[in-house]
Amino acid sequence: MSALWIAHVKVLDAEAYGKYAELAGPAIAKHGGVFLARGGRFVQLEGNERPRNVVARFPSLEAAVECYNSPEYQAALAHAKGASERDLMVVEETPTA
């Protein structure tokens, strides 16, 4: 079953976060991730607003977690730490009838 990687981000250092984004994209693609939303317009209806929101679909929850733990993604993540405030989760999708 496919899964969604959902990140809510407040960028504190655009230059460092740009390096993260440059490296994270290929790492995510390598693990079968496809971006559905990446920093587009949004409307915050409830909860805490973060100005950058990213959603990627992976073939499975396991593939998304494997991506996160991969050396490629961890190298990218090193640039985001301290350069952003982030919430990240992976949610398994509901099968459609």
Contacts in CASP RR format, 6 or more apart in sequence:
PFRMAT RR
TARGET T0000
AUTHOR 0000-0000-0000
METHOD contacts of the structure
MODEL  1
MSALWIAHVKVLDAEAYGKYAELAGPAIAKHGGVFLARGGRFVQLEGNER
PRNVVARFPSLEAAVECYNSPEYQAALAHAKGASERDLMVVEETPTA
1 60 0 8 1.000
1 61 0 8 1.000
1 92 0 8 1.000
1 93 0 8 1.000
1 95 0 8 1.000
2 57 0 8 1.000
2 58 0 8 1.000
2 59 0 8 1.000
2 60 0 8 1.000
2 92 0 8 1.000
2 93 0 8 1.000
3 57 0 8 1.000
3 58 0 8 1.000
3 59 0 8 1.000
3 60 0 8 1.000
3 61 0 8 1.000
3 63 0 8 1.000
3 64 0 8 1.000
3 90 0 8 1.000
3 91 0 8 1.000
3 92 0 8 1.000
3 93 0 8 1.000
4 36 0 8 1.000
4 55 0 8 1.000
4 56 0 8 1.000
4 57 0 8 1.000
4 58 0 8 1.000
4 90 0 8 1.000
4 91 0 8 1.000
4 93 0 8 1.000
5 28 0 8 1.000
5 33 0 8 1.000
5 54 0 8 1.000
5 55 0 8 1.000
5 56 0 8 1.000
5 57 0 8 1.000
5 58 0 8 1.000
5 64 0 8 1.000
5 67 0 8 1.000
5 68 0 8 1.000
5 88 0 8 1.000
5 89 0 8 1.000
5 90 0 8 1.000
6 53 0 8 1.000
6 54 0 8 1.000
6 55 0 8 1.000
6 88 0 8 1.000
6 89 0 8 1.000
6 90 0 8 1.000
6 91 0 8 1.000
7 52 0 8 1.000
7 53 0 8 1.000
7 54 0 8 1.000
7 55 0 8 1.000
7 86 0 8 1.000
7 87 0 8 1.000
7 88 0 8 1.000
8 48 0 8 1.000
8 50 0 8 1.000
8 52 0 8 1.000
8 53 0 8 1.000
8 86 0 8 1.000
8 87 0 8 1.000
8 88 0 8 1.000
9 17 0 8 1.000
9 50 0 8 1.000
9 51 0 8 1.000
9 52 0 8 1.000
9 53 0 8 1.000
9 54 0 8 1.000
9 84 0 8 1.000
9 85 0 8 1.000
9 86 0 8 1.000
9 87 0 8 1.000
10 50 0 8 1.000
10 51 0 8 1.000
10 52 0 8 1.000
10 84 0 8 1.000
10 85 0 8 1.000
10 86 0 8 1.000
11 17 0 8 1.000
11 51 0 8 1.000
11 52 0 8 1.000
11 83 0 8 1.000
11 84 0 8 1.000
12 82 0 8 1.000
12 83 0 8 1.000
12 84 0 8 1.000
12 85 0 8 1.000
13 82 0 8 1.000
13 83 0 8 1.000
13 84 0 8 1.000
16 79 0 8 1.000
16 80 0 8 1.000
16 82 0 8 1.000
16 83 0 8 1.000
17 79 0 8 1.000
17 80 0 8 1.000
17 83 0 8 1.000
17 84 0 8 1.000
18 79 0 8 1.000
19 76 0 8 1.000
19 79 0 8 1.000
20 76 0 8 1.000
20 77 0 8 1.000
20 79 0 8 1.000
20 80 0 8 1.000
20 83 0 8 1.000
20 84 0 8 1.000
21 76 0 8 1.000
22 76 0 8 1.000
23 72 0 8 1.000
23 75 0 8 1.000
23 76 0 8 1.000
23 79 0 8 1.000
24 73 0 8 1.000
24 76 0 8 1.000
24 77 0 8 1.000
24 80 0 8 1.000
25 35 0 8 1.000
25 76 0 8 1.000
26 72 0 8 1.000
27 67 0 8 1.000
27 70 0 8 1.000
27 72 0 8 1.000
27 73 0 8 1.000
27 75 0 8 1.000
27 76 0 8 1.000
28 35 0 8 1.000
28 56 0 8 1.000
28 67 0 8 1.000
28 73 0 8 1.000
30 67 0 8 1.000
30 70 0 8 1.000
30 72 0 8 1.000
31 58 0 8 1.000
31 63 0 8 1.000
31 64 0 8 1.000
31 66 0 8 1.000
31 67 0 8 1.000
31 70 0 8 1.000
31 73 0 8 1.000
32 58 0 8 1.000
32 59 0 8 1.000
32 63 0 8 1.000
32 67 0 8 1.000
33 56 0 8 1.000
33 57 0 8 1.000
33 58 0 8 1.000
33 59 0 8 1.000
33 63 0 8 1.000
33 64 0 8 1.000
33 67 0 8 1.000
34 56 0 8 1.000
34 57 0 8 1.000
35 54 0 8 1.000
35 55 0 8 1.000
35 56 0 8 1.000
36 55 0 8 1.000
36 56 0 8 1.000
36 57 0 8 1.000
37 53 0 8 1.000
37 54 0 8 1.000
37 55 0 8 1.000
38 54 0 8 1.000
38 55 0 8 1.000
39 52 0 8 1.000
39 53 0 8 1.000
39 54 0 8 1.000
40 53 0 8 1.000
42 53 0 8 1.000
50 85 0 8 1.000
50 86 0 8 1.000
50 87 0 8 1.000
56 64 0 8 1.000
57 93 0 8 1.000
58 64 0 8 1.000
58 67 0 8 1.000
58 90 0 8 1.000
61 90 0 8 1.000
61 92 0 8 1.000
64 90 0 8 1.000
65 90 0 8 1.000
67 73 0 8 1.000
68 88 0 8 1.000
68 90 0 8 1.000
80 86 0 8 1.000
END
